[in-house]
């Protein structure tokens, strides 16, 4: 019974990137929600993505703080970051 890795959407990747970018390995849910709202994420999208990533064990929750559990996701790249060969 193999476990299939969930497909990550742009919203999922944004959530993970902001969480990782906050440093310290954890961030309060209030601060993370605020940062994601600055990037245009709605509360309903935040709640959906948070639940999805918790169940997929990409993130964890401890005392109101969210932590990154899996770091093997594809970070978002800005348009200018793509390597040319």
Secondary structure, 3 states (H helix, E strand, C coil): CCCCCCCCCHHHHHHHHHHHHCCCCEEEHHHHHHHHHHCCCCHHHHHHHHHHHHHCCCEEEECCEEEECCCCCCCCCCHHHCCCC
